[in-house]
Amino acid sequence: MKTLTPEEREQFVVNIITEWNNATPDQVQRGRSWYLTAHQLADMISEGHVQAGAGVIAALSANKSWPENEKLARRAFDVGEASGHVGDALAKAAKIMAGMDPAEVLPMSAKTGNFYRCILDPEDAEAVCIDRHAHDIAVGETYGNRDRGLSAKSRYALVAHAYREAAMRLGELPSTVQAVTWVVRVERLAGTGTRPMNGRDH
């Protein structure tokens, strides 16, 4: 990915704020409650071990819609073993369920680690989950199946910084700005038939 100019970086922030301003009151309310609801789920399925619950949800989140993600995490705790995902995700979930600290298992500078942090502490002032939708909102372009470069720490950090800057200007948490704008975008995409969405799609 090419180095961005200050003007291009500023445009990322403007794009995020513009999407925030497109949110209906209902979308804002649902976005605000998203990580709190996920935190409550993590607490419930793990019987109070919210750190483990959040870690397993995050570990099983890649390329899954939120209903699928939730179903896999619930089943993992119900039967004592994760299933229904690729080997790497299942291995991470197994380590967390065996008692390892999710922060030692998950890639904390990437999406999965930040998703874990947002679920573990919905008031985390730094964590921001940059999935494909969050990326496309910031760049102002739908990438489709093209590589967004988010596996590169620098690219992830660049987009995450834009959300933190937008959040600072809006007086919100970065995770709240990400969740609200995510709801707006996903529901817009679902309405156009570009890609039907059913819950949070990572």
C-alpha positions as CSV (number, residue, x, y, z in Angstrom):
1,M,0.0,0.0,0.0
2,K,1.3,3.4,-0.9
3,T,2.1,6.0,1.7
4,L,-0.9,8.4,2.2
5,T,-0.6,12.2,2.2
6,P,-2.0,14.1,5.2
7,E,-4.9,15.1,2.9
8,E,-5.7,11.5,2.1
9,R,-5.5,10.6,5.8
10,E,-7.9,13.5,6.6
11,Q,-10.3,12.2,4.0
12,F,-10.5,8.9,5.8
13,V,-11.6,10.8,8.9
14,V,-14.1,12.9,6.9
15,N,-15.6,9.7,5.3
16,I,-16.1,8.1,8.7
17,I,-17.8,11.2,10.2
18,T,-20.0,11.4,7.1
19,E,-21.2,7.9,7.6
20,W,-21.8,8.6,11.2
21,N,-24.0,11.5,10.2
22,N,-26.0,9.2,7.9
23,A,-27.1,7.1,10.9
24,T,-30.7,7.2,11.9
25,P,-31.4,7.5,15.7
26,D,-32.3,3.8,15.7
27,Q,-29.0,2.9,14.1
28,V,-27.1,5.0,16.5
29,Q,-28.9,3.3,19.5
30,R,-28.1,-0.2,18.1
31,G,-24.5,0.7,17.3
32,R,-24.0,2.1,20.8
33,S,-25.3,-1.1,22.4
34,W,-23.5,-3.5,20.2
35,Y,-20.4,-4.3,22.2
36,L,-22.3,-4.1,25.5
37,T,-24.6,-6.8,24.2
38,A,-21.6,-8.9,23.0
39,H,-20.0,-8.4,26.4
40,Q,-23.2,-9.8,28.1
41,L,-23.1,-12.7,25.7
42,A,-19.5,-13.5,26.5
43,D,-20.3,-13.4,30.2
44,M,-23.3,-15.6,29.9
45,I,-21.9,-18.4,27.7
46,S,-18.8,-18.6,29.8
47,E,-20.7,-18.6,33.1
48,G,-18.9,-15.5,34.3
49,H,-15.5,-16.0,32.7
50,V,-16.0,-13.0,30.4
51,Q,-12.4,-12.9,29.4
52,A,-12.6,-16.5,28.0
53,G,-16.0,-15.8,26.5
54,A,-14.8,-12.7,24.7
55,G,-11.7,-14.5,23.5
56,V,-13.6,-17.4,22.1
57,I,-16.1,-15.2,20.3
58,A,-13.2,-13.2,18.8
59,A,-11.3,-16.3,17.8
60,L,-14.3,-17.7,16.0
61,S,-15.3,-14.5,14.3
62,A,-13.2,-14.5,11.1
63,N,-15.3,-14.6,8.0
64,K,-18.5,-15.4,9.9
65,S,-21.7,-13.4,10.2
66,W,-22.6,-12.4,13.8
67,P,-25.3,-15.1,14.1
68,E,-22.8,-17.7,12.9
69,N,-20.2,-16.4,15.3
70,E,-22.6,-16.4,18.2
71,K,-23.8,-19.9,17.4
72,L,-20.2,-21.3,17.2
73,A,-19.2,-19.6,20.5
74,R,-22.3,-20.8,22.4
75,R,-21.8,-24.4,21.1
76,A,-18.1,-24.3,22.0
77,F,-18.9,-23.7,25.7
78,D,-22.0,-26.0,25.6
79,V,-19.9,-29.0,24.5
80,G,-16.5,-28.0,25.8
81,E,-14.9,-27.8,22.4
82,A,-14.9,-25.4,19.5
83,S,-15.9,-26.6,16.0
84,G,-17.2,-25.4,12.7
85,H,-14.3,-23.2,11.7
86,V,-10.8,-23.4,10.2
87,G,-8.0,-25.1,12.1
88,D,-6.2,-21.9,13.2
89,A,-9.4,-20.4,14.7
90,L,-10.3,-23.7,16.4
91,A,-6.7,-24.0,17.9
92,K,-6.9,-20.4,19.3
93,A,-10.3,-21.1,20.8
94,A,-9.1,-24.3,22.3
95,K,-6.2,-22.6,24.0
96,I,-8.4,-19.9,25.4
97,M,-10.9,-22.5,26.7
98,A,-8.0,-24.3,28.3
99,G,-7.2,-21.2,30.4
100,M,-4.7,-19.2,28.3
101,D,-5.0,-15.4,28.3
102,P,-6.7,-14.4,25.0
103,A,-4.2,-11.5,24.8
104,E,-1.4,-14.2,24.5
105,V,-3.3,-16.2,21.9
106,L,-4.9,-13.6,19.6
107,P,-3.2,-11.2,17.2
108,M,-3.7,-8.1,19.4
109,S,-2.6,-5.6,16.7
110,A,-5.1,-7.0,14.2
111,K,-8.8,-7.2,13.9
112,T,-9.4,-10.3,16.0
113,G,-7.4,-8.9,19.0
114,N,-9.2,-5.6,18.8
115,F,-12.6,-7.3,18.5
116,Y,-11.7,-9.2,21.7
117,R,-10.8,-6.0,23.5
118,C,-14.0,-4.3,22.5
119,I,-16.1,-7.2,23.7
120,L,-14.1,-7.6,27.0
121,D,-14.4,-3.8,27.8
122,P,-17.0,-1.9,25.8
123,E,-15.5,1.3,27.4
124,D,-12.0,0.6,26.0
125,A,-10.9,4.0,24.7
126,E,-8.3,2.7,22.3
127,A,-9.5,-0.6,20.8
128,V,-11.2,-0.4,17.4
129,C,-12.2,-3.4,15.3
130,I,-11.3,-2.8,11.6
131,D,-13.1,-5.3,9.5
132,R,-13.7,-5.0,5.7
133,H,-16.7,-2.8,6.2
134,A,-14.9,-0.4,8.6
135,H,-12.0,-0.2,6.1
136,D,-14.3,0.5,3.1
137,I,-16.2,3.2,5.1
138,A,-12.9,5.0,5.8
139,V,-11.5,4.8,2.3
140,G,-14.8,5.7,0.8
141,E,-14.8,2.8,-1.6
142,T,-16.2,-0.7,-1.7
143,Y,-13.3,-3.1,-2.3
144,G,-15.5,-6.2,-2.8
145,N,-13.1,-9.2,-2.9
146,R,-10.0,-7.1,-3.4
147,D,-7.3,-7.3,-0.8
148,R,-7.6,-4.4,1.7
149,G,-4.1,-4.9,3.1
150,L,-5.3,-5.2,6.7
151,S,-3.0,-8.1,7.4
152,A,-0.2,-5.5,7.4
153,K,0.1,-3.8,10.8
154,S,0.8,-0.4,9.3
155,R,-2.4,-0.5,7.2
156,Y,-4.5,-1.7,10.1
157,A,-3.0,1.0,12.3
158,L,-3.7,3.7,9.7
159,V,-7.4,3.0,9.5
160,A,-7.7,2.5,13.2
161,H,-6.1,5.9,13.8
162,A,-8.7,7.5,11.4
163,Y,-11.5,6.0,13.6
164,R,-9.8,7.3,16.8
165,E,-9.5,10.8,15.2
166,A,-13.1,10.7,14.0
167,A,-14.2,9.6,17.5
168,M,-12.3,12.4,19.2
169,R,-14.0,15.0,17.0
170,L,-17.4,13.4,17.6
171,G,-16.9,13.0,21.4
172,E,-17.4,9.3,21.2
173,L,-15.5,6.1,21.8
174,P,-13.7,4.7,18.7
175,S,-15.6,1.4,19.1
176,T,-18.9,3.2,19.2
177,V,-18.1,5.1,16.0
178,Q,-17.0,1.9,14.3
179,A,-20.2,0.0,15.4
180,V,-22.6,2.7,14.4
181,T,-21.1,3.3,11.0
182,W,-20.9,-0.4,10.5
183,V,-24.6,-0.8,11.1
184,V,-25.3,2.0,8.6
185,R,-23.1,0.5,5.9
186,V,-24.3,-3.1,6.3
187,E,-27.9,-2.2,6.3
188,R,-27.4,0.0,3.2
189,L,-25.6,-2.9,1.4
190,A,-28.4,-5.3,2.4
191,G,-30.9,-2.9,0.9
192,T,-29.1,-2.7,-2.4
193,G,-28.7,-6.5,-2.8
194,T,-24.9,-6.0,-3.3
195,R,-24.3,-8.5,-0.6
196,P,-27.1,-9.7,1.7
197,M,-26.1,-9.3,5.3
198,N,-27.3,-11.1,8.4
199,G,-25.7,-9.5,11.4
200,R,-22.1,-8.6,11.9
201,D,-20.1,-10.0,9.0
202,H,-16.4,-10.2,9.5
